């Protein structure tokens, strides 16, 4: 029996490990990253031993990080990136100097040589871009204050990796020569600097003036697979270009993404690259799991534990202090701290290069690499604990910015609107246009900031609190509009209003039929499904575009609306009996189709009779040229 080629065997192994481990981790609520890491440990040298060439796989899988940074760059227009220059270089510099300085001081206090301590501190100060950004995306935190600041620091770390790697040969040569000063040719450094500047300039100029015409030319070929190939070619080419001058591949890909962020092909590039990014990023996490050297860990378990806890504690304290100084919302500080406290994948390169240049002993490099890998394994687990314990408690607490006003005196408007999202805003604008005052409540701080920008008077608060409703004037108001997003919160507000303010007319928004039925169960008569009317208008537009006369489309839309309301009321009487409700729905829809078909047939027959009557010869007596009747 012939043996399968290596690439096929390894490919099957990686895919099988991911397919088994990731769904299990997801089902346990641990997240995909932990599933990939666990899969890597299972198939690696210290697991089943199915894969041995871990470093080769790790280098290949790093391309997943490159693709991820390219996609992140596509979401950032150059103007937005320029507006982030202060957090990138200000906050990024502060994080690197503070973490590296504290770690270096700790190493010096433990009696390590200053060169070894410096290399270790610089490597451990770096964080995992892959895990941090993936965790931010999973939690939808990229656009929050903590997400933006974390991204700024990670981007600066990619920039800082360049001088760190350039410093390692100097530290190694200094160690070899007993600490004596070593002269280097100034022309060499000038040439290296010129190459770096030239490559960055080439990417900037090419991205602005060459890439768009190239993509336009490829798109005209109407060959989707070639456009996909061009997308990958673009990222691979830039990565190779950056690598030839010793720069970060991920940094170059990010820069190219930023330059294409304003391009009309941005969405197409995202769609083409996203599947490759996901698979390669998963492979990268698997490779990290395989790279954990449990031999080093088991050889000195207590030393490894002490190293791991020490560097995580020092970095956590430093990063949390930065979060406090920059006035980050306290709910976001734990995630921000934990994401940046872990070690990073670039630390592997720093420590391996440091050992190659004799700037750090090989045994020490192995220990540091093991500690970094363990921190990358531990961080997603701690994030799960954080989500389930600490952030769950924070979710019940709200921080109110200084420019967001809470109700501090009773209101007297006749209408109260609970929820100022897309639904509540329309209602509020209609009241304002008619001169009807309304008191608007919302507990989403971001929504309140948007309302403040556009000049709306919106108060901060949760409408499920009786005291807040009293301050909003519920005892004297006539109507309350419940336009909150969450059905559970909507139902709770209804119950509170009915109990404490029975005189209020309730107008409620229903997300779907199930929510509509629940509101009807509570006795709410004025309930509107949020997408019902807009869907009717869209259906009417489609009919007109398909050639149906506007009057006929309007007539059918009105008939359909009335029928749907009647059917919903009929289904409501059976909503506790699912089988009966479905039967009623099917019967009602069949009746509508039959009735509409009958009416169409009748209209077509009537139209045919009218056309025939119009074409028939006149029955009047023909006249002659002099106006007298012509005898037959």
C-alpha angles and dihedrals in degrees: 000000000000118000119244115247117261095248091054093048094048092043091053091047095052094045093046092050092049094044091053102037104040098054089047091051090047091049090052090050093245099121133241096278093062089048092054093046091049090049090053093051091048096053097032131097092278094046125043091332094230092140126042109167094074098156093054091051091047092053091049093046092051085079087075088065089049091054091046092054090048090055091046089053091052088062093054120074114209090248091055092047090051089052088055095055093104097053091041097053099022102043093029093053091046092052094048095045095044097046095040092045094051093045091048091050090050091051091049090050089053090055099252118150110267093241093052090046092049094050091047093047094049093048095046092047089067120090134209110269092188097053095038096050093041090051091048091051093047090053094040091237101130094103096043123099092256092046094052093047093046090050091049091053093046091050091051090050089058088054092045091053089073097064091038092059090043089054096054097074089050092052091046094049090047090053093048092050094050094256096304118143115265120206119221129196108264089210090062093056091043090052092049091049091048091052092051093048091046094051093048090047090049091053092048095047094039092048091053102041109019111031097059095051088046093051090045091053092048092047091055089062088069090218109132096191091055091052088052090049090049091052092053092042089054094053094041092049094051091046091053091047092052092045093054091063095040097256128136112275090210092053092053092048090049091051091051090050092053091051090053095043091098093045122114087230095060096105092044091052091049092050093049098046101038096081093049091047092052095049096044092045089052089049089051092056090047089052091050089053090049092048095061104113103214088179091069091042094050091043092061106011097162094045090049092048092050092048092048096048094043098053093041091050095047094047092045093053092047095047094044088052089054090050090053094046092050090049095240114178106269093232089063098046098083094054092043091051096046095047093055099035094071123085122259138235090243089063087071089062093045095051095042091049090045091055091047092054092043091243090126131022116260093237091052090049090054091050093050093046089051092050092050092049091049091050090052089051093045098046098069089047091052090048090057090051089047092052094049100042117019103028092045088062092044090053089071091053125071130199113213117208116231093250093054112091124218121203106272099166135033116275126218106196115134092227129054120195116198108199127027100207126120091299099044092046093061092050091048092050092051091051091048092050091053094046093249111141119224135187109223123203128190133159096200106104093199091052090050091053090052091048090050091053091054093046102253120147102232125162126215116240149100111262091211088076113094093206091055092050090052090052088049089058100255092149091063104026122102103211138027122196112206105204102152120137102232116075092209092055091045092054091047092053090051092053092048093048093048091050102043105021107030093161092068119104107227121218109181137189117223121203094204143342093282091055089044090055091049092052091048089051088059090053098255108153102181103064125149126190106231098228100031101094095039090050090053091053091049091050090050091052092050091051091052091049088052091059103266113140114257093238091050092047090050091049093050092046091054091047092048091049093052092045092049092051092049091047092049090053090048092048090049091065088060101034091115089059106060096189093050092045092052091048091051091048093051092046092049093049092048090051091051093051091048093047093047091049090051092050091048090053091049092048092049091050091049091048090051092052091049092051091048091051091050092051096046118108116258116260093213121113112262118243130223127234092271092052096255123124117269112232116235 
